[in-house]
Amino acid sequence: MSVLVVENVSHGFGARAILEDASFRLLKGEHVGLVGANGEGKSSFLDIITGQLTPDKGKVEWSRRVTVGYLEQHAVLTKGKSIREALREAFKGMYDLEMEMLQIYEKMGEASEDELSRMMEDVGDIQNILEHNGFYTIEAKIEEVANGLGLADIGLDKDVADLSGGQRTKVLLTKLLLQNPSILLLDEPTNYLDFEHIEWLKKYLNNYENAFILISHDIPFLNDVVNVVYHVENAVLTRYTGNYEQFLQVYELKKRQDLKAFEKQQKEVERLEDFIARNKARISTTGRAKSRQKQLDKMEILEKPREKIKPVFKFNRARTPGRIIFETVNLVLGYEEPLTKPLNIALERNQKIAIRGVNGLGKSTLLKTLLGIIKPFYGSVITGENIYPGYFEQESCRDNDNTAMEEIWAEFPGLSNYEVRQALAKCSLTNEHITSKMMVLSGGENAKVRLCKLMLKEVNWLVLDEPTNHLDVDAKEELKKALQEFKGTILLVSHEPEFYEDWITGIWNVEDWTLKII
């Protein structure tokens, strides 16, 4: 049974085609991975099927009585509410019923016998609905899912306005899972989750009886939870049965077959054209030449399979720094209250250190404190000599009105139009991307622009806060290669051990420093 049918949908932005004549069918209980390179239109597809974006043509039909829950890349929360209050909104319908029941109780004292009988019947119906739907175990359910995704570490009474971007995403994901919709749409849900919370979500999705559509560049996670893959490439949407690994095998085989068929046909075309050119002028062979021409005219010419442009990342190394990049003296991280014990740590030239630990313990705060962006809660940071840092921030401003080109020029006004275009093109950004505003670029395209800015600087110390969030598989591989080849010092925060395990020189775990109970 199909719960969603998409027929012949086409959509584009200006001259840029996102989807062309795309068809899609979601069956009951299917766990779908929607995959493709950055900017291919995966998030746009989810916006189309949820009605947030109107396609240029085609139709989208959901089956009746389907409830859809959508976790977007850039969803927001209302200020002034605690995490617990935000999570309770998942059960708004049941809280409304409880309020209706309490109002009926209040009116019973003034009711006639007939009215009282009807009221008792209404109260009984509401009570049955609430009990059947687990209303009286809501708080326990909230605690269970919040614990699974690490919200208990933050504190459920904390105001959502005080949360980081990653913590806000966790709240939205938790709320969505509590709503238990019949269809889940998840756009990169693991971006801000720690390893143990990704494992919890993996188990949850594997046991999820209903259908979901998942966008993720976390390949091990994707591989473990999907049983169908839809691949979007060059505006074409193709269905594959199986997990990501199985899709990749079939996709690579199909690519080789398509290339072989193209090359074989090209040889045949060349042979026919050569025969026609040599024989059309001679009276004795002109008939055969015309026959070959008809054969050529009827031939359906295959297009050469288009290779996706892969990014090329390379960081420019500044002059060699002193032996010590930084050292701390009784450094305590924090804002209104301390997050850590006093830290006496040092980073030496050419070390490549990964920082890990569950969210909310101060990984991003550590980076910003070391760079002088925020002040220490206590203690000090002593920076070495000839230090030229390059910082990649985890979150970018979503209200950025600059185009990608303007974003580069704002920081490097001396570059020519050609130089800016060339730098962005190396990051696999096309003309359509670089003339688009930063706020409308996908998460991966936005990250590539910010990486481009970093590569235009001369640096000897890279400070990277979750740089792989939103990056597609090719971009991750290229970034990993660039960091391995960088002849300088690196401090990296990442929730993907497979990205850094084989090239770092050491690991710092903030869980060893925290004052929080974990």
PyMOL commands that set and color helices and strands:
alter all, ss='L'
color gray80, all
select helices_A, chain A and resi 42-49+83-110+113-132+135-148+151-154+160-162+165-179+195-206+219-225+244-279+286-298+363-370+404-411+417-426+431-434+438-440+443-455+473-485+497-500+510-512
alter helices_A, ss='H'
color red, helices_A
select strands_A, chain A and resi 2-13+16-27+31-35+57-62+68-71+183-187+211-215+228-233+236-241+316-317+324-332+346-348+352-356+378-383+389-392+458-459+461-465+489-493+506-509
alter strands_A, ss='S'
color yellow, strands_A
deselect
rebuild
show_as cartoon
